[in-house]
C-alpha cells in the first residue's frame, strides 16, 4: 500500500490535469459515483458527521492494526470529497493517520472552491477520521 503522502501527491497530479473548476467538480462527482455504497446498517445517527451541510455517514473498522474507512453522502460532490479522504487515510495505522496533514486539499484548491458550509464539512470529516484513529490507538495500545 502506498504511503499517505504518495497518495496525496497522486491526487494532486490527477487534479492538475484540469484547469477549469467545472471539470474538477465533474471529477469529484465521478469519484463519488465510483465509490461503493455504504451498507444500510451503517447509515445510523452514530455514524453521521456533525457539521456537514449534507448528510455524511462515516464507518471505521480496525482490522489487523489498520483503520479502514467507508462512507456515504447524499450529495454528489461531498461523496467525491469523502472518497478522496478515504483513498488517503483508509488502510493505514492510527499513527500514520494522526501524523499526516491532508495537504492535497489546499494543493488542488478544494478549500477555496467550496462554499463555507461545505468547507466546514470537509474539516469535520477530517477531524472525525483522526478521532477514530485516536480512539483505535488508545483502545489497542501502540497498534
PADREN-450634 format. One record per residue (C-alpha): x, y, z; residue in one letter. Coordinates in steps of 0.25 Angstrom, whole numbers. Each point is the difference from the previous one (the first is absolute). Layout:
BEGIN
REC       x       y       z   code
REC       X       Y       Z      a
...
//
This chain:
BEGIN
REC       x       y       z   code
REC       0       0       0      x
REC       5      14      -4      x
REC       4      10      11      x
REC     -10      11       4      x
REC       8      11      -7      x
REC       2      -9     -12      x
REC     -15      -1      -2      x
REC      -2      15       3      x
REC      11       3     -11      x
REC      -8      -9     -10      x
REC     -13       7       3      x
REC       7      14      -2      x
REC       5      -5     -13      x
REC     -13      -6      -4      x
REC      -7      14       2      x
REC      11       8      -6      x
REC      -4      -6     -14      x
REC     -12      10       1      x
REC       1      15       0      x
REC     -15       2       0      x
REC      -8      -2      14      x
REC     -12      -5      -7      x
REC       9     -12      -5      x
REC       5      -2      14      x
REC     -14       0       6      x
REC      -3     -11     -11      x
REC      12      -8       4      x
REC      -5       1      15      x
REC     -14      -5      -5      x
REC       6     -11      -8      x
REC       9      -4      12      x
REC     -12       0       9      x
REC      -9      -8      -9      x
REC      11     -11      -1      x
REC       1      -2      15      x
REC      -7     -12       5      x
REC     -13       4       7      x
REC       0      -1      15      x
REC      -9     -12       6      x
REC     -13       5       6      x
REC       4      -5      14      x
REC      11      10       0      x
REC      -9      12      -3      x
REC      -3       3      14      x
REC       0      12       8      x
REC      12      -5       7      x
REC       8       1     -13      x
REC      -6      13      -4      x
REC      11      11      -1      x
REC      -4      13       8      x
REC       3      13      -7      x
REC      -3      -4     -15      x
REC     -11       7      -8      x
REC      -3     -13      -7      x
REC      -1     -14       7      x
REC      13      -7       1      x
REC       1     -14       7      x
REC      14      -5       4      x
REC       2     -14       4      x
REC      14      -4       6      x
REC       5     -14       2      x
REC      13      -4       7      x
REC       6     -12      -8      x
REC      14      -6       2      x
REC       5      13       6      x
REC      -5       9     -11      x
REC     -12       9       0      x
REC     -10      -3     -12      x
REC     -10      11      -3      x
REC     -13      -1      -8      x
REC      -9      12      -3      x
REC     -13       5      -7      x
REC      -6      13      -2      x
REC     -13       5      -6      x
REC       8      11      -8      x
REC       8      -4     -13      x
REC      11      10       2      x
REC       1      -3      15      x
REC       1     -15      -3      x
REC      11       3      -9      x
REC       8       7      10      x
REC      -3     -11      11      x
REC       5     -10     -10      x
REC      13       8      -2      x
REC       2       0      15      x
REC      -3     -15       1      x
REC      11      -2     -11      x
REC      10       8       8      x
REC      -3      -6      14      x
REC      -6     -14      -1      x
REC       9     -12       2      x
REC      10       8       8      x
REC       4      -1      15      x
REC      -6      10      10      x
REC      14       6       2      x
REC       2       2     -15      x
REC     -14       7      -1      x
REC       3       8      12      x
REC      13       5      -4      x
REC      -4       4     -14      x
REC      -6      13      -5      x
REC     -10       0     -12      x
REC       8      10      -8      x
REC      -6      -5     -13      x
REC     -13       8       4      x
REC       8      13      -1      x
REC       8      -4     -12      x
REC     -12      -3      -9      x
REC      -7      12       4      x
REC     -11      -7       6      x
REC      -1       9      13      x
REC      -2      13      -8      x
REC     -10      -6     -10      x
REC     -10      -6      10      x
REC     -11       8       7      x
REC       3       4      15      x
REC      -9     -11       4      x
REC       6     -11      -9      x
REC      14       5       5      x
REC      -5      -2      15      x
REC      -5     -14      -4      x
REC      14      -3      -6      x
REC       7       4      13      x
REC     -11      -8       8      x
REC       3     -13      -9      x
REC      15       1       2      x
REC      -2       3      15      x
REC      -9     -13       1      x
REC      10      -9      -7      x
REC      11       5       9      x
REC      -9      -2      12      x
REC      -3     -14      -4      x
REC      15      -3      -2      x
REC       3       6      14      x
REC     -11      -9       6      x
REC       6     -12      -6      x
REC      14       3       4      x
REC      -5       2      15      x
REC      -8     -12       0      x
REC      11      -9      -6      x
REC      12       5       6      x
REC      11       4      -9      x
REC      -6      -8     -12      x
//
